[in-house]
Amino acid sequence: MAGRESEPGALLLRGARLVLPDAVAEGQPLLVAGGRIARVGAGGADGTGARALDLEGLTVYPGFVDVHIHGAVGVDTLEAGPDDLRRVALYLAREGVTAWLPTLVPAPVEDYRRAAAAVEGLMREEGEHPAAARAVGLHYEGPFVNERQCGALRTAYFRDFATGRELDDLPTVGVEGATHLITLAPEVEGGVELVAELVRRGWIVSIGHTRATVETLERAREAGARHMTHFLNAMSPLHHREPGPIGWGLLRDDVTVDLIADSVHSDPLMLRLVLRCKTAAGVSLISDAVAPAGLGDGEYRVWGETITVKGGRTSNERGSIAGSVISMLDAARTVRGLGLSETELARVASLNPARLVGVDGECGSVEEGKRADLVALDPEGRVRLTLVGGRIAHESL
């Protein structure tokens, strides 16, 4: 095994447009030292001794944070070992992602255990390998979800919550500070009690794959569920007499949502509706990418069945959409095309997902003292530089 890499050297980023939390700074320098953003703008230390990078014509955003991704480049998080996950992490860095949450679908317990151990191994060995997107925990999509809103998930492994012992079959990542996020449907047997117990244990609970009534959703919110997974998708549709999850989610200001902005899962007009109601403050982007992401059109074996990718759309053997093959970069381009400003884009692609999983104190915005998790895009929206903790994970300057 390679020895632990030394602390990253200082970098001075020159000439770029910097997307700050509330403004865009034109052509201001940014100094990176000790893996963090040491200075934004002129003044203070001059960066003597730092490697200078000319980023004129580029725009620097906080690195993207993907909290819902099942895999990419042929790797499925449910079947992967640490080396496989590193391949995904390297791909993600090329797409501007600096932090991610490997996501698991309902599966046998032994598969969960193997996958959680792989994520733990990846996180423990992060500094011993070339810079790549940083895993910050684990996301369980299910198994406590509604069969009538299963999407591409395998119903054979769905569960109810009755005794509390069911949570023993959801292994955690034994790394200090690791995030544990779970998507569940509060209407399953014992669902609201499940929300309360998970929150008590420090988990982040998101509502998804659900047909819950407004009354049940309110009880889940009171128990601590304050987010909704791939909003609009895998939930009962909006109806004027039964507003359900969509009507409730649009109107609850203290509930955030995430979106798959690929123009396949939801029509762009519906994405605009959600952004209008929730504003950029209440929305996170996700990829929901599956193993074929990054490989192009074709047929692939995923979750025990054949997934066909054609023209950027996935389809399983039942004809259902089965995740996406986009990256966060693709999602960012989509919402920029819907009219979001650069600062709003930084919120939905970086700060909001970082805040959801509790790492916004470390990353998610371009601010002094935070980790130097940054991505520089050219005017065509291509990634030209990705820094993860001040280390260059991708460079095309």
Disulfide bonds with the S-S distance in Angstrom:
none
